[in-house]
Amino acid sequence: MNPTKYLNGLEQKNRELGIKNAEFAELSKKRATAEYAYSVARAKKTLELKADGQPATIISVLVNGDKHVAQLKMEMDIADGILKACRESMRNLHGMIDSYRSTLSWLKAEMGQS
């Protein structure tokens, strides 16, 4: 077995993880921005409905059913899903890196015994 192959693989996965870390930071910012927009729109619509004299018991239902608020909620949910997928991808890369490290440790031990 050639350790160079595993060292190159480890190096590649470390680079990919660095890229994913930057992507995760950007996606986190997008998720937070989407949540901010949703929260502001929800509060604004709630105040509008209160000012219009809507009963307090149905305001939440009406706010959730507003097209603009629902669109922003959907965008926030999509951003959340993308962020979770990126996090899982990072976990997968960590697993691959651990696998390369284990293989390299095993190779080192095997070479030491020969």
VOPAGU-2260 file (C-alpha; in pm, 1 decimal, decimal comma):
REM VOPAGU-2260
SITE   aa  ch    i         X         Y         Z
SITE  MET   A    0       0,0       0,0       0,0
SITE  ASN   A    1     118,8     345,0     -91,5
SITE  PRO   A    2      94,6     603,7     189,9
SITE  THR   A    3     124,3     889,1     -62,3
SITE  LYS   A    4    -221,2     806,0    -196,5
SITE  TYR   A    5    -368,0     838,8     153,6
SITE  LEU   A    6    -171,2    1152,8     235,9
SITE  ASN   A    7    -297,2    1315,5     -85,0
SITE  GLY   A    8    -651,1    1208,3      -3,2
SITE  LEU   A    9    -620,9    1349,7     347,9
SITE  GLU   A   10    -485,9    1676,6     212,5
SITE  GLN   A   11    -771,7    1698,2     -41,1
SITE  LYS   A   12   -1040,4    1634,0     222,7
SITE  ASN   A   13    -884,7    1896,5     450,2
SITE  ARG   A   14    -904,3    2149,4     163,8
SITE  GLU   A   15   -1266,1    2054,0      99,0
SITE  LEU   A   16   -1344,7    2095,5     468,6
SITE  GLY   A   17   -1191,4    2443,6     464,0
SITE  ILE   A   18   -1413,7    2536,2     170,0
SITE  LYS   A   19   -1718,9    2390,1     348,2
SITE  ASN   A   20   -1635,5    2592,8     660,0
SITE  ALA   A   21   -1645,3    2913,0     455,2
SITE  GLU   A   22   -1966,2    2798,6     285,3
SITE  PHE   A   23   -2120,0    2719,4     624,3
SITE  ALA   A   24   -2041,6    3069,7     749,3
SITE  GLU   A   25   -2206,6    3224,4     442,9
SITE  LEU   A   26   -2509,5    2996,8     468,0
SITE  SER   A   27   -2543,4    3080,5     838,0
SITE  LYS   A   28   -2553,6    3448,0     749,1
SITE  LYS   A   29   -2819,9    3384,4     481,9
SITE  ARG   A   30   -3026,2    3182,5     730,5
SITE  ALA   A   31   -3006,4    3460,3     989,0
SITE  THR   A   32   -3101,2    3721,9     728,3
SITE  ALA   A   33   -3401,2    3512,7     621,7
SITE  GLU   A   34   -3511,6    3471,8     982,6
SITE  TYR   A   35   -3477,5    3846,0    1040,9
SITE  ALA   A   36   -3692,1    3928,4     736,5
SITE  TYR   A   37   -3955,3    3674,9     842,9
SITE  SER   A   38   -3967,0    3802,2    1201,8
SITE  VAL   A   39   -3999,4    4165,5    1095,2
SITE  ALA   A   40   -4274,6    4087,0     841,6
SITE  ARG   A   41   -4459,3    3875,7    1098,5
SITE  ALA   A   42   -4446,8    4151,5    1359,2
SITE  LYS   A   43   -4554,2    4414,6    1106,1
SITE  LYS   A   44   -4850,7    4207,2     988,3
SITE  THR   A   45   -4951,9    4133,9    1348,6
SITE  LEU   A   46   -4956,1    4505,4    1428,8
SITE  GLU   A   47   -5154,7    4581,2    1112,8
SITE  LEU   A   48   -5418,3    4324,7    1203,2
SITE  LYS   A   49   -5440,9    4452,7    1560,5
SITE  ALA   A   50   -5482,6    4806,4    1429,7
SITE  ASP   A   51   -5760,0    4682,0    1197,8
SITE  GLY   A   52   -5943,7    4544,6    1502,9
SITE  GLN   A   53   -5904,4    4174,4    1428,0
SITE  PRO   A   54   -5976,0    3947,9    1726,8
SITE  ALA   A   55   -5654,4    3848,5    1904,4
SITE  THR   A   56   -5748,4    3481,3    1887,6
SITE  ILE   A   57   -5719,4    3463,8    1506,5
SITE  ILE   A   58   -5436,4    3708,4    1441,4
SITE  SER   A   59   -5171,7    3435,4    1447,4
SITE  VAL   A   60   -5363,9    3230,4    1190,1
SITE  LEU   A   61   -5411,9    3532,9     966,6
SITE  VAL   A   62   -5045,0    3630,0     993,8
SITE  ASN   A   63   -4932,5    3277,5     902,7
SITE  GLY   A   64   -5168,7    3278,1     604,8
SITE  ASP   A   65   -5042,8    3606,9     465,0
SITE  LYS   A   66   -4870,2    3540,4     131,3
SITE  HIS   A   67   -4571,6    3764,7     203,0
SITE  VAL   A   68   -4515,6    3622,8     551,8
SITE  ALA   A   69   -4559,8    3265,8     424,4
SITE  GLN   A   70   -4309,6    3330,6     143,6
SITE  LEU   A   71   -4052,9    3460,0     393,6
SITE  LYS   A   72   -4115,3    3159,6     621,6
SITE  MET   A   73   -4059,6    2926,4     326,6
SITE  GLU   A   74   -3733,8    3105,9     239,2
SITE  MET   A   75   -3620,6    3073,6     600,5
SITE  ASP   A   76   -3706,7    2702,3     604,3
SITE  ILE   A   77   -3517,9    2647,6     277,5
SITE  ALA   A   78   -3214,2    2834,3     413,4
SITE  ASP   A   79   -3233,7    2618,4     725,8
SITE  GLY   A   80   -3244,3    2298,6     518,8
SITE  ILE   A   81   -2946,6    2405,2     309,0
SITE  LEU   A   82   -2753,6    2493,3     624,3
SITE  LYS   A   83   -2829,9    2150,4     773,8
SITE  ALA   A   84   -2719,0    1978,7     451,1
SITE  CYS   A   85   -2391,2    2170,4     461,3
SITE  ARG   A   86   -2341,5    2068,3     825,1
SITE  GLU   A   87   -2397,2    1702,6     730,9
SITE  SER   A   88   -2150,4    1737,4     444,7
SITE  MET   A   89   -1894,8    1870,9     692,1
SITE  ARG   A   90   -1957,4    1573,9     922,5
SITE  ASN   A   91   -1907,8    1342,9     626,6
SITE  LEU   A   92   -1575,9    1510,6     544,8
SITE  HIS   A   93   -1468,0    1473,6     908,5
SITE  GLY   A   94   -1545,2    1101,6     882,5
SITE  MET   A   95   -1338,9    1070,1     565,0
SITE  ILE   A   96   -1050,0    1256,0     726,0
SITE  ASP   A   97   -1065,9    1023,8    1028,0
SITE  SER   A   98   -1066,6     725,1     792,9
SITE  TYR   A   99    -756,1     852,0     613,6
SITE  ARG   A  100    -583,7     914,9     947,0
SITE  SER   A  101    -668,3     565,3    1069,8
SITE  THR   A  102    -539,3     409,2     750,8
SITE  LEU   A  103    -218,4     611,0     769,3
SITE  SER   A  104    -169,2     509,4    1133,2
SITE  TRP   A  105    -220,6     146,3    1039,5
SITE  LEU   A  106      26,8     178,6     750,1
SITE  LYS   A  107     280,1     340,6     982,1
SITE  ALA   A  108     244,9      53,2    1228,3
SITE  GLU   A  109     273,7    -205,6     949,0
SITE  MET   A  110     586,6     -41,5     808,5
SITE  GLY   A  111     740,1     -32,0    1155,4
SITE  GLN   A  112     688,7    -408,2    1196,6
SITE  SER   A  113     850,3    -498,5     864,1
